[in-house]
Amino acid sequence: MQLVAHAITPSSETLDSLRVTGVIQWGSGEELRLWVDIPEEYAEAISETGNPWLVAMLPMAASLGENIELSLPVDALLLENARGVLAIWKEWYPELHIIDIYCPVQGYAAPKPARTATFFSGGVDSYFSIARRMPQNVQGIPAVGKVDDLLTVWGFDVGVYDETQFRPLAGVLAESAKRLALNHILVRTNLREVMAVYRKQWGPLTHGAGLAFIGLMLERRYGEIVLGSTYPYGALSPWGSHPLVDPLFSTSGVSIVHDGAAMTRIGKTELAARLPETSRSLHVCQAAGLHNCSRCEKCYRTMIALDILGLKEAFSATFDWSAYTLVGVSKVYVGGGLQQIFYTEMISAAQVRGRADIFNVLLYAAKHSGRLAPFISFADWLAGRPVVWRLGVALRRRLLRGLIQKEYINL
């Protein structure tokens, strides 16, 4: 796999932006054009190295078993770290490959001006990372660092050409950043469209690499880039964003920080809720662009946590609580394995806070989901097989009929 061309040109699709394009060849001559659109005012921040391209190519190369070739220089620390990432991925997922990387090597680079960025989708993780980095805040949240820029990526949760779903949401996020007195940068990329591994394995493998790719594309601007954690330290398993892997995408000049894994999800929700902007603009839904649908699993998961915390009224502007009921909570499909972690946390929190009503229905939902999970996994396996894939889709639909489950905007 080789980066055969690299160019920066005005974007023909994103207003007032530059398009950074890399042409990547692999296999027996297949070719893809990976691009990132960055606002023109940040032209001086755009990377001149192979660092972001190496990170972007790494999961695809490991999946295909192809070596990586770059003519752009790669930071010596990142090159060393990349070998560590490959070793971890291989241990987690034996079907992946250890590959070699051929490129010019760039020695130690002094850290850039100490600007810090965190990714901003409007969700719990975003507001949690912001809340504990706001200096002299009046909510009593001890600052653990700082934040200067909020990075929003078009092409990750919403399709890169889906103007209808993304533009209104981007406007809300920009207004939130303005009220927080933080700089907001909107970046657009076709990464998940042209590299199938980022589309199909986003959760288990590529989430952290995708975020690091965007952060390092602006590496001349930052000394630190913050990635919100997914799972807490006490419940870690192989996953695409992980405290063992994310920091390995750092270079000698830019630190990638996996943020908040010492906290449970309900703990992060409670802390994030202390920031007034969170109750005004929290957006967790992946089934709709602008508003929380208040009916999918991710919305319900957040609403349950807010209910346990006694914050339903505080978040009346961001969720429609009219259809939220204990019967609905009992119908949430929790899944199995990693998917149950957040609900296990909430079951414990409901018990500690004396919410026996929520405790009982959550316990039922978790047990029922645990019994269903092996059959759902089998249905998903069938759905991935030629000839019988329709049977798998039909079986999954039947098993989940009447349950509240994950829903996504099509990428």
N, C-alpha and C positions, 0 to 999 in steps of 0.2 A: 504494500500500500504506500503510495507516494503522493506528496503534495507537489504537483507539477507546475502550478502557476499561482500567483498571488497578486492581487491588485486592489487599489482603493480608488473608487470612482464616485461621482454623484449618483445617488439612488434615483431610479426612475419611478419607484413605487412609494417611497416614504418621503414626505415633504421635508425639505431643509435637512436632509441627512446624507451621509456618506455611506457607500456600500463597500464593505471589506469582503472580498470574495476569494475563496481558495478552491482551486480545481484539484480534486483528489482522484487518482486512478487506483484500481485494485483488480484482482482476479486476472482475467485474460483480456484486459483492455477496457473493462467497464469504467465509467467516469461519472462523477457527481460534482455539482457546483454548490458548495456550502457558503452561505453569506450571512453577514450581520450588518444591519443598518444602525448607524450611530449618529445622533444629532451633530450637525456641522460644528457647533460651538465647542465640541469636545474632540476635535480633530487631533489636537496635540496629545491627547491621552491614549490614542490608538496604538496598540502594540506594534513593534517593529521586529519582533522575534518569532520563533517557532513555538513559543510556550503554549498559547491557546490552541494552536493547531494540533500539537501533540496530545493535549488533554482530550480534544474532540475526537481524535482518531483512535485513541487507546481502546475503548470498548469494542469498536468495530473490528479493529485488528485482532484483539484477543478472541473475538467470536469467530473470525474467519481463519485464524492461524496464519496471518500474513505479517511479515516484518514491516516496520514503519521507516520511511526514508523522508528526510526533510533537508532542504538546502538552507533554510533559515536557522540561525543559532538558537539553541535551547539552553536554558539556565542549568548549570551543573547540578545544583541541588534538586531541581525538578526532575532531571534525568535520572538521578539516583532514586528519588522518591517513586518515579513511575515504575521502576522495577519492583519496588515494594508493593505498589498497588496491584501489579500483575500477580505477585505471589499470593496476596490475600484473596484476590478474585479466584485464582486457581484452586485455593483451598476450599473456598465456599462453593464454587461451581466447577466441578472437575471437567466438564465439557469444554471449558474455555482453555486457551492456549497461552503459554509463556512465549513471548515473541521478542525479537531483537529490535533495537532502535538505532538507526544510523543518521547522524546529524552533526553539524559543527557544534562545539560545546563552548558556552559562554561562562567565564568564571564569575566569581562573586560580584554582585551588583549592589551597591549601597542602597538602603531603603529610600524610597521616594518621599516627598512631603507627606506628613502623617495624616492623610485623609483616610476615612473609614467609610465603607459602603456596606449596606445590608440589603438583601433582596426584599421586595415589597409587593405582595399580592393582595394585601388587605386582610389576611387571615390571622389566626391566633398567633402563629409563630412570628409573623412580621411584627405585630404590635407588641408582643412579648420582648423581642429583641430591641425594639425602639424604646419601650417603656423603661427598661433598666439601663439605658444609655442616655437618658435625658438628664442633663446636669441641673442641679438645684430645682428639681421638680417638687411640686407641693403635695404629691401623693405619697410621700414617704417611702419611695422605692430607692434603695441604695444603688447608686450608679456603679456599674462594673466596667464601664468603658465609655466610648462616645460613638456618635454616628454623625456623618456629614451628608451623605448622599443615600437616597433610596432608589434602587434599581428595579424597574418593572420590565419584564420580558414578554413581548408579544410573540407567540409561537410555541410556548410551553404548555400552559393550561388551555389556551384558546388558539384555534388554528391560525396560522400566519396570514391567511387571506380572508379571515372571517371578520370583516369590518363591523358588521351589525352587532356581533356579540362583544367585540373588544373595545371599540371606540368609546361607548358610554362608560364602561368600567374604567378605562384609562383616565377619563375625565374626572371621575369620582376620586381615584387614587391621587391624581395631581392636586385636587382641592384638599384632600386630607394632608398631603405633604406640605402644602402651603400653610395650613392651619397649625401644623407642627413646627413650622419655620425650618423645614429641612428641604434640601435641594432634591428635585425629582428628575430622574433620567429614564426615558423610555427607549428601550433597545428592542429591535425586531430581528428575528432569525428564522431561517428555514431548517434548522438543525434536525428537529423531530420529523420533518417532512421527507428529507432526503436520506437520512440515516435510519434505517428500519430499527436498529438496535435501541435507539433512543425512543422510538415510538412503542415498541413491543416490550421492552425491558426497563421502562422508566423507573418504576418502583424498585424492583429487585437489584438493578445494576447501575443505571446510568444517571440517576437524578443529581447526585453530587458532581459528577463530571460535567454535566450540562451547565450547571450553575457556575462551576469553576471556569469553564470555557468562556462564558460571558464576562466574568470578573477579570480574567487575565487578558481579554481583548482590550480592556481599559487599564492595563497594568501600569502605564506611565502616570496614572493619576492617584493610585492607592498604595498605602502601606499595609492595609488590612481590609479583608473582605469577609463579611459575616454570613454564614449559612445557618439558618435555623435548624435545630435538631428535629428528628422525627420521633425516635423512641428513647426512653430514659436508660441510664446506665444499668439499672437493675434488670432490664428486660431486653438486652441487646441480642440481635441475631443478624445474619447476613442481610444487608439492605443497601440500596443505591446511594443513600446519604448516611454516613456512619462515622463516629468519632475516631475510628481507627484509620479510615480512608481519606476523608475530606482534607485533613491537614497535610496529607501527602501531595496534594495538588499545589502546595505552596512553592514559591521560588525564594531565592535568597533576598529578593527585594519586596515580595508581597506575601503576607501571611494569610492563609485561608483558615478561618476559625469556625469550628463546629460548635454552635452556640446553644446552651441551655439543656444539655442532656442530663444534668443533675436534677432537673425538675420533671415531675409527671405532667401529663397533658392537662389535667384538671388544675394542677398547681400553676401552670403557665397561663391558663385561662383566667384564673383568679388574679394573678399579678397584672396581666395585660388589661384586665377590666378596670384597673385603677386609673388608667390613662383615659381621660374623658373622650378623646377622639375615637377610641375603640367602640364605645357604645353608640357613637354616631355613625360609624362607617365600616364596622366589621363585615368582611365578606369572605365566607368560607365555601360557598357553593361552586361545584364544578358541573352542575346541570344547567345553569343559566348564567348569562354574561354579567348583567348589571345588579340584579337583586338576588338575595338568598331565596331559593324556592320554598324553603321551610318544609319540604316533604321528602327529600332524598336522605340517604344514610348519613352523609357528612353534615348536613344541616341538623338532623335529629341528634347526632352525636354531640354537636356543640350546644344545642338547646337543652339537652339532658344535663350537661355539665353546668350550664347557667342556672337551670332550675335547682340543682343540688346546692349551688352557691347562693341561692336566694336572689338571683339577678334578673329574673324574667322581666320585671317592670323596667329595669334600667336598659334593657335591650329590646324594648317594644318597637323601636324605630327600625331595627335591623332584621327582625324576624316576625313572621305572621304566626302568632301563638294561637289563633282561633281554632286550628285543627290539631293542636298538640294535646295529646291525652295519654294517660297511662296505658290504655289499650294500644295506642300507637307505639309507645315505647316497647311493649311486649312483642310487637311485630317487626322490630328492627332485626335485619339479618346481620349478625355480628361477624360471621365467618369463623374461621378456625386459625390456630397458630398465632402469628403476629397480629392478625386483625383483632384478636380478642384483648390485646394488651390495654387499649384505652378503656374498654368496658370493664375490665378487671379493676382498673384504677377507680372508675366511677362507682362500681359496686362497693368497694372499700370506703370511698368517701361518703356515699349515701348512708352506710351503716354508722360511720363515725359521727355524722351530722344528724343522726336520728330520723333520716328520711326512709322509714320502713316501706312506704308505698313504692318509692322508686327502687329501693333495694330489691324488693320481691319481684317486680316485673323485669328488671335488668337481669336478675339471676335466671329467670325463666327464659328470657331471650338468649342469653349466653348458652344455656344448656341445650335449648332447641336448635340453635345455630350450630353448636358443636356436633349434634347428631346429623345435621344436614350436610355439614362441610365435606365429608368424604364423597358423598354423592354429587355435590356441586363440582368437586375436583374432577370426578370421572366424566361429568358432562362437559367440562371445559376441555378435558383431554380429547373426548370425541369430537368436539367442535374444531379442534386443530388438525383433525385427520381428513384426508381427501375421501370422497365418496360418502362417508357417514357424518360429515360435519353438520348437516341439517338436523340429524337426529340429536346430536349434542346440544345444539341451540334450542331445540324444542324441549328437551329434557330439562335443561337449565331453567327455561321459562316456566315450566310446569312446577318444578321444585320451589321456585321463588314466588309463585303466584300469591298475591295478597300480602307479601312482606315488603318492608321498607329496605331498599338496597341502594348501592352506589349507582349514581348516574353521572354521565359525562357529556360535555359538549364534544361533538365529533371533531377530531383534528384533521 
